[in-house]
């Protein structure tokens, strides 16, 4: 560490040099690539998130570089060197590549992006940025979203470039813009959501002037494409501290335009405790669901936790006895979830899964606190299908009561259900419940051709399977014939 009489600039310089050394130690690919650009007459610098993450001690295998070389020149330099090259972002000046190098005793596979110095801005009515190339790294850095992302390491000389005080802001754990936030957000309104995302990912605070600009310019987010908004929202939700980012979106009014169902919950009450804030309840459920994740961030589970109660505003009723009810809010919420996720261009499969979880999140409570019958267990598992494990987590997370006795009783009740599921699973293969007779057997036994009657017979046999469990073949045939006789 520096001596007490050393000034701040000297101290920061030492930190910078240590960071640069560490970066180059873990990323030997940087020197090799820089030499190739230098030999071709161009500059290269590590930039943005790669530099930030190095200073935070969290650098991975994704590296971002910037250069004065135009994309066509970048391609000429990297194609003979890289293991793979892709041009998906070339319209925006970015060339992607993959390179595996040996680092010590192990091999590391790096995902690299090289972007030409650029500036970009939105036309007031456009959804796509207009890209123009620049000629200096300083010009490139000033267009970056936040000062902590506007630092660079010029290569191969290993010169630290920080014209906007990003290192100081990183030390203070604060997000500021290189220029005025109004100019930055006018250039690209998605940066307002990126502020919330980085606050959630890095657990940083957002500078007051940035928050003010977000609030005053919230309507500008409406010109950004649904796909870009969705991708930014996903990164926020999958972060380590999503509550922090979501609260910022709500407080600034941006959520009113990208996910209006969330701020709508602030005005509602929970059916069990009239003054319980459903918005706050939702954020707690999200955090509790995250705590139950076993294999890393689960977007399906987190979206379901975030959206599980969005049907409450539309179903709120004030009962004569003074209670507030939200009857069938899970059904309404499932429809609202499907509509919102479709508008945000989520995949059909993800929309289906999240909507189904929202629809089922109260199913456990519908059975009451009594003993679960085998039939009820079978139907619960059948309805959840492959989402059963997530439904377990969502249902457990939905308990946010401060009443320890009540919380304990609910937890024990769900423990009991999971035990019953495990017991029946051993005997009946619950995750693959089917009738004891298939469609071909039904047609042969009833002597009918394919058509609606086969579907009705199949459904009847499925109901018998769910109600009574597996049947012997002869018993199943007899049951089918009895049903057929009743139909005629």
N, C-alpha and C positions, 0 to 999 in steps of 0.2 A: 504494500500500500504506500501511497505517497506520504512524504513528511508533512507535518502540520503547516509548515510555511510555504508549501507549494500551492500555487493558485489553482482555481477550479479548472482552467483550460488545460493545465499540465496533467491534472488528475484524470480528466476525461480522455486526454490523449493516450495515457497509459492504458486505460480501459479499452479504448479503441484498438490499440495495437495488440493487446492480449486477445481481443475478440477476433481480430483478423487472423492472428496466428492459429487460433483454435479452429476457425473456419477452414483455413487452408489445410490444416492437419486432417480434418474429417472429410474434406472434399477435395482430394487430389485431382479430381477431374478438372477443377477450375484452371489451374496453371496450364495444363495441356491445351485446353480449349483456347485460353487467352493467347498462347504463343501462336496458334494457327491464325487467329484473327490479326495479330500483330504482323505476322509474315505476309498477310494479304493486304496490309496497309490500313487496317481498321482498329478501332478501340473496342474494348469489352469491359464491362463492369458487372459484378454481382450486385443485385439491386432489390429493393423493396422488402417483401416478407422474408426472404432468405437472410438478409442482414439483420432484420428485426429479431428473427427467431434465433439467430446465432447469439445475439446479445442477451437473449432470454434463456439461452442454454437448451433450446428445444428444436434445433435444426434437424430436419429429416433428410430424405433422399430427393425431395423436390427442390430444384434450384432454378431461380429466375435471373436471367442476364439481360442487359440492355447494351445496344451497340449503335454506332453511327452507320454501320453497313445496312444497305437496303435489303429487303427480304430475298431478292434474287441472288444477291451476293452471299447472304447467310447460307442459302441452300448450297451454293458451290463450295463453301468452306466446310460445312458439317456433313455433307453426304458421304465423302470418302472416309470419315472418321466415326460417325455414329453407327450404332447397331440397327437403329430404325429411325426414320424421319417421317413426320406427318405435317400436312399443310392446312389443317382445319382452320386455323386462325390467321392464315396468311393475309386475308383481306384487311385485317386489323394490324398487320405488321409483325405477326408472331409466327415463328417456326418452332415446332415441337420436335424433340428427339429423345432417344434413349441411349444410354451408354453404361456399360458394365466395366468397372475397373477394380483392380485389387487394392485393398486397403489393409495393410498388415497381413494377417493370415487368412483374411476373408475377402470375398468378392462383394461389391456393393453395386446395385443397379440404380442409376440415377435417372429420374424423369426431369428433363430440362426444357425450359422455354427461353428462346432468344428473341427479344423484341426490339425493333428499330426505335430509336429516339422518336417520340411522337407527342402530339397534343391532340386532344379530341374534345368536341363540344356538341351539344344537342341543338338542333333547330327547335324553336318553340313548339312546332307541331310534329316533330319527328320522333320515332321510337328507336332510331338507330344512330349511334355516334358517327360523326364525320371525322375521318382520320386524316391528319396531315403529319408528315415526318419533320423531325427537328434535326439540328446539327450539333447540339451540345448536350452533355449530361445534365447540366444545370437547367436547361430548358425542359428536359424530360422530367426531372425530379419535381419541378414546380407544378406539374400537372397531376401529380400523384394525389391520392385521396387524403392521406393523413401524414403528419410529419414523421411518425414512427415507421411509415412505409416509404419515406422519401430520403432514405439514406442509401449509399452505395459504396462499394469497394472497387476502385479502379484497378484493373489488372493489366499486365502482370506486376506493376510497381507496388501494388498493395497500398494504395492511397485511399484513406477514408474520406468520403465526401458527404457532408452533412450541412447543407446551406440553410436549413430551416429549423435547426435546433431539435431534431428528432431524438437525439440521444438524451437530452435533458428531459424531454417529454416521456421517453421510455422509462427513465429513472423515476419520474413522478407518477407513472402509470396513468397518463392522461392522453386523450385523443384530441388533437387539434388539426386544423387544415393548414397546408403550406401558405396559401393566400387567405383571403377572406372566405369564410364558409359559404357566404352567398354566391360568390363566384364559383367556388368548387361545386356546389350543388346545382348551380345553373348549368355548368358544363355537363354533369352527369348526375341526375337526381337519384340514381340508385345508391349513390354514396351515402345518402341519409340512412338507408337500410344497412349499409356496410358499417356505419358508425355503431348501430345497435348490435350488429353481428360481432364486430371486434370487441365491443364492451362485454359481450357474452363469452366469447372465446378466450380473451385475455384477462378478463375480470378487471378491465380498466374503467376509469371514469371518463365521461365525455365533458369537454370544456363547456362552461355555461354559454359562451357565445355560439358554440356549435349547436347546442340544444335549442337555443332561441331561433337560430336559422332554420333548423329542422321543423320547428313549430310553425314558423311564418311561411315556409315554403312547402309544407306537406302536400299541397295539391299537385305539385310538380311531379310527384311519383306516378301520377296517373298516365304520363306519356311513356313510361317504361313498359316494355313488353311483359306479358304475364309469365313467360318462361324465365326471364331474368329475375323477376320478383320471387318466383317460386324457388329458384336455385339459391338465392340469398336467404330466403326464409328457412330453407332446409339446413343451410350451414348454421344458422342461428339456433334452430331447434336442436340440432345435433351437437351443440357446443357444451362446454363444461358448466356454464352458468346461464342457461336459456332465460330464466326469470328476469335477469338483469336487462337483457336485450328486448324481451317482449314488453316489459314495463316501460322502457324508453319509447318503443313504437306506440304504445297506448297513450302515454303521457304527452307525446308530441302531436298526436292526431294522425300519424301515418297509418296506424293500424285501422283507422276508420276507412281507409281507402284500399288497403290490401287484405285485411282480415277483419272486417267490421263486426263479425260475430263475437270476437273476443272483448273489445271494449263495451259491447252491449251488455255483458254480464255484470258490469260494475253496479248497475242499478237494481239488480235482482236480489232476492232473499232465498235462502235454502229452506226446503220444506220442513226440516226438522228443527231448525233454529231460525226464527223469523228474521233476526238481525245479522245472520251470517252472510258474509259477502261471497257471492258465487264466483266472482272474478278471483278473489283471493283463494277461495277453495280450489279453483281450477289450477292455479299456479302451484299450490301445495300438492295436488294430485300428480301433476307433472313431475315435480321433484321426487315424490315418493315412488313413482313408476321408474324413474331413472335409477333410484337406489336399488331397485329389484332387478335391473339388467344384469345379465350374467356373461354375455359375450360381446360387450361393447355397445355403443349407441344403437338404438333400434328406432328407426324413423316411424315405422308403423305404430309401435306402441306409444311413442311420444306424441304423434299427431292425434291418436285416439284419446290420450289423456287430455290434451289441450282442447279438443273439440267435444268431449263427451257430454257436456251440459249445455251446448249452444242452443238446444231446443227450449230451454227454460223461459227466455223472454216471451216467446210466442204462446206458451202454454200456461202462463201464470194466472192463477185464479185466487181471489180473496174469498175464503169460505165464511159461512155465517158464524162459526165459532171463533173467528179471528185468525185461523191458520192460513198460511199461504200454500197452495198446492201447485204442482207442475205435472198433472196427469199426462202420461204418454209422451213426455218430453224426449224420451229416448228414441221413439219412432220419428217424431218431428225432427229431432236432432240428426238422425241418420240421413234424412232427406236433405237437410241443410248442408250437412257435411259433403254429401255427394255433389251438390250444386256448387259449393265453394271450391272444392278440390278440382272439379272439372273446369271451372273458370280459370284456375291457376295452372291448368294443363298438366295435372298429375296423370300418371299412367292409369289405365282402366283397372289394372290389377290392384294397385295401391288404393285407388278410390273405393273399390269394392271391399277390400279388407278393412280399411279404417271405418267405413260406413257401417260394416257389419259389427265391429267391436262397439261402436257407439250405440247401435241398436240393442246389443246384448248386455250392456254394462250393468243393467238393473236386474237381469234374469235371476241371479242368485237370490236377491231379496224377494222375488216373486214367489219363492217356495216357502217363505216363512222360516221360523226357527225350529220347526218340528223335524222329525226323522225323515230323511230323504228316501223315497221308495226307489227300487231298482229302475222302475220305469222313468222316474224323474231324472235320475242320473244318466240313463241312456239318452234321453232327449236333450239334456244339457250338453253332453259330449257331441251328439249328432249335430246340434245347431251350431256349436262352436267350430266343429271340424278342425282344420289345421291351425286355427287361431286359438285353440284351447289354452296353450301355455300363456299367450299374451292376455287372454281373457282372465286367467288366474291373476296375473300381475295387475291388470287394470282394476279388477274388482277389489283386490286388497288395497290398492292405492286410493280408492275412492272413499276410504274411511279417514276422515280428517277431524273427527270429534275429539274434544279435549277431555271427554268423560272416559277415564281409564277403564272403568268397569264395562261400559258399553263397547269400547274399542276391543277390549279383551274378549268379550263374548262373541263379537263379529269374527275376530281372528280365529277363535276356537271353532266356530261354526264352519268357517271355510276350510280349516284344517280337516274337519270331519268330512266335508264334501270331497276334498282331494284324496283322502284315505278311501272313501267309498269308490271313487273313480278308479283308483289303483287296484282295489279288490276285484271289481267287475272286469277291469281290463285284462287281468290275468285269466279270467274264465271265458270272456266273450269277445276279445279283440274289439273293444268299443270304437276305436278310431276307424273301423271299416265295417260299420253296421250295414247289413243288407238283408233283404228278405230271405227266408229259407228256400224260396223258389225263385229262379230267375225268369226273365221274359220268355225264353224259349220253352221252359218247362210249363209255364202258365198257358201258353198257346197250345201245347201238346195235350195237357190235361183237359182244357176246356174246349179243345177242338175249334179254336177261333184263329182268324188271321190277324196280322199286325193292325193296330188301330187303337182308338181311345179306350176300348174296353180292357185292353192289356195294361194300359197305364193305370186305370182305376184298380184293377186287380193287384197290380204291383204295389200300389200305394196302400191298399188294404193289408197286404201281407207285411209291408214295412211297419205299419201301425201295430200289427200283432207282434212283430219282432221287438219293437220298442217297448210294448206294454208287458209282454210275457217272457222275453228273452228267447234264446234259441229253441227251436222245435225239432223233433225227430221228423224225418222225411214223410213218413206215413201220416203223422199228425198234421203236418203242413198241407199235404194233399187233401186231407179230409176237411180242414178249415177252409181251403180254397173252394172246394165243392159246395160246402155249406153256404158260403158267401154267394156263389154263383146261383144257387137255387133261390136265394132270397132276392136276387136281382131279376129273376124271371117269374 
